Amino acid sequence: MIPKRAALISAAALVLGAVSVPQAAAAPFGLVGWATQGGGTTGGGSATPVTVTTASAFVAAAKASGAAVIRVSGTISLPSMTKVASNKTIEGVGSSSTITGQGLNIANASNVIVRNLNFRSWGDDAVNVQYSTRVWIDHNTFSNGYDGALDVKRASDYVTVSWNKFTSHNKTMLLGHSDGNGSEDRGKLRVTYHHNWFDGTQQRHPRVRFGNPVHVYNNYYGGVTDYGVASTVEGGVLVEGNYFENTQDPFHRGEGSSPGGSLVARNNHFVNSGTGDQGGSVKSVPYSYPLDSASSVKSVVTAGAGAGRG
């Protein structure tokens, strides 16, 4: 289980509205962002933890009804995408717990936490979130898979993606799967991405459709080879306080055949990188959040992101 830092955000601070609080020290590891909304995200809560070491035990526990804290020990190779039901915490034991083969399908679920796991060599998506709300994906490492590392789509809402490391991968994070899915996605797909480490990955960090506001703050983009953030059809993305290094296209509007959305960039730090493309307006976020200075983000994120780092 990942311990929280001593300097956690107070409960009162989370209800004051869209307030960023500059930090003298690194941001806390506690839950921040969209997953605090709609009632908050607690996963399995205080349920007695169950440790699993085999695929069959993991699949049975993940899809069962009721609250559960499921601890993954060792390496589990999943034969297919595994359904995760509501009110679950899935977490690694130590720093080497690994899921490979296939990934997690958080579908038609609510109140799910996934943390402290290594996802490697998946055959579809490592984590797929669809028709689900109140999801927190925290302190995982994703590397060398087939399709999306972490995709959020189909009317999902109230999601926070924090303190993860992505490496040796192409299609990193998709938000909204289709330009034609507005009837389901408008007013939803609200996600916070903060303190993630993109280590030489290629694209979609994230690629956004419809979600507004989507909040991308205090992430470290190190040697991203294609592009960082893309805001497309009806999206609204706030790109704030990030550190872009050796990333020639840090953010832009439009991607492929998708028309441009809105993107507001502020207080970012650039080292041997482009300056990005922005325009339009983005709705205000409704929560408070601690904000590291952009120039400190590289050291903060590389020290804290990934499995076993919390």
C-alpha positions as CSV (number, residue, x, y, z in Angstrom):
1,M,0.0,0.0,0.0
2,I,1.3,3.5,-0.9
3,P,1.6,5.7,2.2
4,K,0.6,9.3,2.0
5,R,3.1,12.1,2.6
6,A,2.7,13.9,5.9
7,A,1.8,17.2,4.1
8,L,-1.5,16.0,2.6
9,I,-4.2,18.5,1.4
10,S,-6.8,19.2,4.0
11,A,-10.4,18.2,3.3
12,A,-11.3,21.8,3.6
13,A,-9.0,22.9,0.9
14,L,-10.6,20.5,-1.6
15,V,-13.9,22.4,-1.5
16,L,-12.7,26.0,-1.9
17,G,-13.0,25.9,-5.7
18,A,-10.4,26.2,-8.4
19,V,-7.4,27.4,-6.3
20,S,-3.8,26.4,-7.0
21,V,-1.5,26.5,-4.0
22,P,2.2,27.0,-4.9
23,Q,4.4,24.6,-2.9
24,A,7.8,25.1,-1.4
25,A,8.2,21.3,-1.3
26,A,6.9,18.6,-3.5
27,A,3.2,18.0,-3.9
28,P,1.5,15.4,-1.7
29,F,0.7,11.9,-2.8
30,G,-2.9,12.1,-1.6
31,L,-5.9,12.1,-4.0
32,V,-6.3,15.4,-5.9
33,G,-8.3,16.4,-8.9
34,W,-11.4,15.2,-10.6
35,A,-11.6,11.9,-8.7
36,T,-12.3,13.9,-5.6
37,Q,-15.6,15.0,-7.1
38,G,-19.0,13.2,-7.3
39,G,-18.6,11.8,-3.9
40,G,-14.9,11.0,-4.0
41,T,-12.9,7.8,-4.7
42,T,-12.1,5.4,-1.9
43,G,-11.9,2.1,-3.7
44,G,-12.2,-0.9,-1.4
45,G,-11.8,1.3,1.6
46,S,-11.2,-0.5,4.8
47,A,-12.0,-4.0,3.5
48,T,-9.6,-6.7,4.7
49,P,-6.9,-7.0,2.0
50,V,-6.7,-10.2,0.0
51,T,-3.4,-11.2,-1.6
52,V,-3.4,-12.9,-5.0
53,T,-0.6,-14.6,-6.8
54,T,-2.3,-16.3,-9.8
55,A,-4.4,-15.1,-12.7
56,S,-7.4,-17.1,-11.7
57,A,-7.5,-15.7,-8.2
58,F,-7.0,-12.2,-9.5
59,V,-9.8,-12.4,-12.0
60,A,-12.2,-13.9,-9.5
61,A,-11.5,-11.1,-7.0
62,A,-11.5,-8.3,-9.4
63,K,-14.9,-9.1,-10.9
64,A,-16.7,-10.0,-7.6
65,S,-19.3,-7.7,-6.2
66,G,-18.7,-5.8,-3.0
67,A,-15.8,-3.8,-1.7
68,A,-12.4,-5.4,-1.8
69,V,-8.7,-4.5,-1.5
70,I,-6.8,-6.8,-3.8
71,R,-3.0,-7.0,-3.4
72,V,-1.0,-8.4,-6.3
73,S,2.1,-10.3,-5.3
74,G,4.7,-11.3,-8.0
75,T,3.9,-11.4,-11.7
76,I,0.4,-12.3,-13.0
77,S,-0.1,-13.0,-16.7
78,L,-3.7,-12.3,-17.7
79,P,-5.1,-14.4,-20.5
80,S,-7.6,-11.7,-21.5
81,M,-8.8,-8.2,-20.5
82,T,-10.0,-8.6,-17.0
83,K,-13.2,-6.9,-15.8
84,V,-12.9,-4.8,-12.6
85,A,-16.1,-4.2,-10.7
86,S,-17.0,-1.3,-8.5
87,N,-15.5,-0.5,-5.1
88,K,-12.1,-2.1,-5.7
89,T,-8.6,-1.2,-4.7
90,I,-6.0,-3.1,-6.8
91,E,-2.5,-2.5,-5.6
92,G,0.9,-4.1,-5.9
93,V,2.9,-5.5,-3.0
94,G,6.4,-3.8,-3.0
95,S,7.9,-2.4,-6.1
96,S,8.0,-5.4,-8.5
97,S,4.3,-6.6,-8.7
98,T,3.5,-6.9,-12.4
99,I,0.5,-7.5,-14.6
100,T,1.4,-8.7,-18.1
101,G,-0.3,-10.5,-21.0
102,Q,-3.4,-8.4,-21.0
103,G,-4.8,-5.6,-18.9
104,L,-7.7,-4.2,-16.8
105,N,-11.1,-3.3,-18.1
106,I,-12.8,-0.9,-15.7
107,A,-16.2,-0.9,-17.4
108,N,-19.6,0.1,-16.0
109,A,-18.0,0.6,-12.6
110,S,-17.5,3.3,-10.0
111,N,-15.1,4.0,-7.1
112,V,-12.0,2.1,-8.3
113,I,-8.3,2.6,-7.4
114,V,-5.4,1.0,-9.2
115,R,-1.9,1.7,-7.9
116,N,1.7,0.5,-7.4
117,L,1.7,-2.0,-10.3
118,N,4.0,-2.5,-13.2
119,F,2.1,-3.0,-16.5
120,R,4.2,-4.7,-19.2
121,S,3.8,-6.2,-22.6
122,W,0.0,-6.0,-22.7
123,G,-1.9,-7.2,-25.8
124,D,-4.8,-4.7,-25.9
125,D,-4.9,-1.9,-23.4
126,A,-3.1,-1.9,-20.0
127,V,-5.9,0.0,-18.4
128,N,-9.2,0.7,-20.2
129,V,-11.8,2.9,-18.4
130,Q,-15.2,3.1,-20.0
131,Y,-18.7,3.9,-18.8
132,S,-17.1,4.4,-15.3
133,T,-16.8,7.2,-12.8
134,R,-14.6,8.0,-9.8
135,V,-11.4,6.2,-10.8
136,W,-7.9,6.9,-9.5
137,I,-4.9,5.5,-11.3
138,D,-1.8,6.2,-9.2
139,H,1.9,5.3,-8.9
140,N,2.0,2.7,-11.7
141,T,4.7,2.0,-14.3
142,F,3.6,1.3,-17.9
143,S,6.0,0.0,-20.5
144,N,6.2,-1.8,-23.9
145,G,2.6,-2.7,-24.6
146,Y,0.5,-3.0,-27.8
147,D,-2.2,-0.4,-27.8
148,G,-3.2,2.2,-25.2
149,A,-1.4,2.3,-21.9
150,L,-4.2,4.1,-20.2
151,D,-7.4,5.0,-22.2
152,V,-10.4,6.7,-20.8
153,K,-13.5,6.8,-22.9
154,R,-17.3,6.2,-23.4
155,A,-18.9,8.7,-20.9
156,S,-16.4,8.0,-18.1
157,D,-16.0,10.9,-15.7
158,Y,-14.3,12.0,-12.5
159,V,-10.9,10.4,-13.1
160,T,-7.4,11.3,-11.7
161,V,-4.2,9.9,-13.2
162,S,-1.3,10.7,-10.9
163,W,2.4,9.8,-10.3
164,N,2.7,7.2,-13.1
165,K,5.7,6.5,-15.3
166,F,5.3,5.7,-19.0
167,T,8.2,4.4,-21.0
168,S,9.0,2.4,-24.1
169,H,5.6,3.0,-25.5
170,N,3.7,4.7,-28.4
171,K,0.0,5.4,-27.7
172,T,0.1,6.5,-24.2
173,M,-3.2,8.0,-23.0
174,L,-6.4,8.5,-25.1
175,L,-9.3,10.5,-23.7
176,G,-12.4,9.9,-25.8
177,H,-12.2,7.3,-28.5
178,S,-14.2,8.8,-31.4
179,D,-15.1,12.2,-32.9
180,G,-18.6,10.8,-33.4
181,N,-19.3,9.9,-29.8
182,G,-20.3,13.3,-28.6
183,S,-23.8,12.2,-27.5
184,E,-22.3,10.1,-24.8
185,D,-19.2,12.2,-24.0
186,R,-20.3,15.8,-23.9
187,G,-20.2,17.1,-20.3
188,K,-18.1,14.1,-19.2
189,L,-14.6,12.8,-19.7
190,R,-13.3,15.1,-17.0
191,V,-9.8,13.9,-16.0
192,T,-6.9,15.3,-14.0
193,Y,-3.4,14.2,-15.1
194,H,-0.7,15.3,-12.7
195,H,2.9,14.4,-11.7
196,N,3.2,11.7,-14.4
197,W,6.6,11.0,-16.1
198,F,6.6,10.5,-19.8
199,D,10.0,9.0,-20.6
200,G,10.7,9.0,-24.3
201,T,7.1,8.0,-25.2
202,Q,5.7,9.0,-28.5
203,Q,2.1,10.5,-28.5
204,R,-1.2,11.0,-26.6
205,H,-0.1,12.5,-23.3
206,P,-3.1,12.8,-23.5
207,R,-5.1,13.1,-26.7
208,V,-8.4,14.7,-25.7
209,R,-11.9,14.7,-27.2
210,F,-14.9,16.4,-25.6
211,G,-13.6,16.6,-22.1
212,N,-13.8,20.1,-20.6
213,P,-12.1,21.0,-18.4
214,V,-9.3,18.4,-18.6
215,H,-6.4,19.4,-16.3
216,V,-2.8,18.5,-17.2
217,Y,-0.5,19.9,-14.6
218,N,3.0,19.3,-13.1
219,N,3.9,16.4,-15.4
220,Y,7.4,15.8,-16.8
221,Y,7.7,15.3,-20.5
222,G,11.2,14.0,-21.2
223,G,12.2,13.4,-24.8
224,V,8.6,12.9,-26.1
225,T,9.2,12.1,-29.8
226,D,5.9,12.9,-31.5
227,Y,3.7,15.3,-29.4
228,G,2.7,15.9,-25.8
229,V,-0.9,17.1,-25.4
230,A,-3.5,17.3,-28.2
231,S,-6.9,19.0,-27.7
232,T,-9.3,18.0,-30.4
233,V,-13.1,18.0,-31.1
234,E,-14.8,20.1,-28.4
235,G,-12.1,19.4,-25.9
236,G,-10.9,22.0,-23.3
237,V,-7.5,21.4,-21.8
238,L,-5.6,23.4,-19.2
239,V,-1.9,22.7,-19.5
240,E,-0.3,24.1,-16.4
241,G,3.1,24.0,-14.7
242,N,4.5,21.2,-16.7
243,Y,8.2,20.6,-17.5
244,F,8.9,19.9,-21.2
245,E,12.4,18.8,-22.1
246,N,13.7,17.7,-25.5
247,T,10.0,17.7,-26.7
248,Q,9.7,19.7,-29.9
249,D,5.8,19.6,-30.0
250,P,4.7,20.0,-26.3
251,F,1.0,20.7,-27.1
252,H,-1.3,21.6,-29.9
253,R,-4.9,21.7,-31.1
254,G,-6.3,19.2,-33.6
255,E,-4.8,15.8,-34.4
256,G,-5.1,13.7,-37.5
257,S,-8.6,14.2,-38.9
258,S,-9.9,15.6,-35.6
259,P,-10.6,19.3,-35.5
260,G,-9.0,21.5,-32.9
261,G,-10.4,21.9,-29.4
262,S,-9.5,24.6,-26.9
263,L,-6.2,24.7,-25.0
264,V,-4.9,27.1,-22.4
265,A,-1.3,26.9,-21.4
266,R,0.2,28.7,-18.4
267,N,3.4,28.7,-16.3
268,N,5.1,25.8,-18.1
269,H,8.9,25.3,-18.3
270,F,10.6,24.5,-21.6
271,V,14.1,23.1,-22.0
272,N,15.2,22.5,-25.6
273,S,11.5,22.2,-26.6
274,G,9.0,24.0,-28.7
275,T,6.6,26.5,-27.3
276,G,3.3,24.8,-28.3
277,D,0.1,26.0,-29.8
278,Q,-2.9,27.2,-27.8
279,G,-6.1,29.0,-28.2
280,G,-9.7,29.3,-27.1
281,S,-11.0,29.1,-23.5
282,V,-11.3,26.3,-21.0
283,K,-13.8,25.9,-18.1
284,S,-12.6,26.4,-14.6
285,V,-11.7,23.4,-12.5
286,P,-13.9,23.1,-9.3
287,Y,-11.2,21.7,-6.9
288,S,-8.2,23.1,-5.1
289,Y,-4.8,21.6,-5.9
290,P,-1.2,22.1,-4.8
291,L,1.0,23.3,-7.6
292,D,4.8,22.7,-7.8
293,S,6.8,25.4,-9.6
294,A,7.3,24.2,-13.2
295,S,11.1,24.4,-12.9
296,S,11.1,21.9,-10.1
297,V,8.8,19.4,-11.7
298,K,11.5,17.3,-13.3
299,S,13.2,16.5,-10.0
300,V,9.9,16.1,-8.1
301,V,8.4,13.7,-10.6
302,T,11.5,11.6,-11.4
303,A,11.9,11.1,-7.6
304,G,8.3,10.1,-7.0
305,A,6.6,8.7,-10.1
306,G,6.1,5.0,-10.9
307,A,5.5,1.7,-9.0
308,G,7.1,1.4,-5.6
309,R,7.9,5.1,-5.4
310,G,5.1,6.3,-3.1
